[in-house]
Amino acid sequence: MPAPTLSQRALSLQESAIRKLDLTVALHPNVRWYRVNIGQPDVPTPRPLLDAVHNWDVNVVAYGPASGLPAVREAAARYHSRWSPGLEARHVAVTQGGSEALLFAFTALCDPGDEVLVPEPYYTNYNGFASVVGARVRPIATRLEDGFALPTDEVLDQHLTDKTRAIVFSNPGNPTGAVYGPETLARVLAWAERHGIFVIADEVYRRIWFDEAPTSALEFEQYRDQVICIDSLSKTYSACGSRIGFLISRNEQLMEKIERLGQARLGAQPLAQQMALSALALPESYYEEVRGIYRRRVDALMNALSELPGVKAPRPTGAFYAMLDLPVDDSEAFARWMVESFRHEGESVVVAPGPGFYASNDKGRTQVRVAAVLREADLRRAVELLGLGLEAYPGRLR
Ligand SMILES: Cc1ncc(COP(=O)(O)O)c(C=O)c1O
């Protein structure tokens, strides 16, 4: 009897770089792990979000509308109107995390064989969303030495084909920590309009920046048909498990199709949408507090890293990740060696290997990503462990 076979799409799905080492970590529950490999902050979720869950009082846990509860859509539109005036509830769809918003965007824009441009290194899961819809990520190199600046128009032109449907980037950047301002956004949007392609601006870290606020793609109302913005409760409110995100666009035809995609999965969870209502009602001072927390953490992380010989660590200007260049020639082997073999006083550190943030495995081989998701003292200890590990590593280069 022939064995049942899976689709090529399923077979081509990459294993997440971030999750790769988790299996080994799980085998050693007696080690104290400093997990700076994932974007799961230990910051307490604000009380009003938890109260919203406790106070939810219904007789029937019913389905909600496909594009989200009207009150949540209105609240999200009002919130984004603080810097992108004129947004209305109909421009917002509530999704199951920013992840589903991205998946919906890729689904709505791409047919099999289409291409999506992505400045590299990039958030690994873009590969997954592209694979699911049969599209291909076409990476465009950016460099650690230039602070991962977005490529020039000439470089973008070189990567454009008749299959290109969109350019997607996160601003602030995961894993780069780069923040794109008004000139960069204006340039890329104008370029996208000239070529009739969409811009998917993944702004899930928008509230976390250290020098200048990132510019939202939604601020450019003239590109109403081009722009799709992705937002989420996960990082801003330390509510990763709420699984609530937003897809926001003024493109009416697109929003109609997003509503249909939403209908196919019958709506995002109404209980978690209560958290969204509380989150979106928080005062501006809340966001200043969050920025302060991550600024102190990133400072602690960078100060500690500056003490490590042979490690290059550009300071992130947003989000809470830093891409490091290490004196090793295979950061995957090094990260694995750390979790399998390196212990200091019963403790060790988990970092995310660089190649997972590139389209091909031969790039980012000297890099790792670390996330400032722990308290300052824990981050300092994590960097100390990284330094001790590098000293002890048999494959160290210099
Ligand atoms: C750049 C970026 N976009 C989207 C997401 C997905 O977030 P969510 O938890 O809202 O699905 C993440 C999560 O780490 C991310 O880093």
The ligand as a Tripos MOL2 file, in Angstrom:
@<TRIPOS>MOLECULE
LIG
   16    16     1     0     0
SMALL
NO_CHARGES

@<TRIPOS>ATOM
      1 C1          9.1720   40.7830   14.3810 C.3       1 LIG1
      2 C2          8.0690   39.9690   14.9440 C.ar      1 LIG1
      3 N1          6.8780   39.9450   14.3260 N.ar      1 LIG1
      4 C3          5.8660   39.2210   14.7780 C.ar      1 LIG1
      5 C4          5.9850   38.4440   15.9180 C.ar      1 LIG1
      6 C5          4.8210   37.6130   16.3400 C.3       1 LIG1
      7 O1          4.2300   38.1020   17.4680 O.3       1 LIG1
      8 P1          2.8650   37.5560   18.0720 P.3       1 LIG1
      9 O2          3.2000   37.0070   19.4240 O.co2     1 LIG1
     10 O3          1.9930   38.7460   18.1500 O.co2     1 LIG1
     11 O4          2.3150   36.5210   17.1720 O.co2     1 LIG1
     12 C6          7.1990   38.4310   16.6070 C.ar      1 LIG1
     13 C7          7.3770   37.5870   17.8030 C.2       1 LIG1
     14 O5          8.4410   37.4220   18.3440 O.2       1 LIG1
     15 C8          8.2710   39.2100   16.1160 C.ar      1 LIG1
     16 O6          9.4560   39.2280   16.7210 O.3       1 LIG1
@<TRIPOS>BOND
     1     1     2 1
     2     2     3 ar
     3     2    15 ar
     4     3     4 ar
     5     4     5 ar
     6     5     6 1
     7     5    12 ar
     8     6     7 1
     9     7     8 1
    10     8     9 2
    11     8    10 1
    12     8    11 1
    13    12    13 1
    14    12    15 ar
    15    13    14 2
    16    15    16 1
@<TRIPOS>SUBSTRUCTURE
     1 LIG1         1 GROUP 0 **** ****
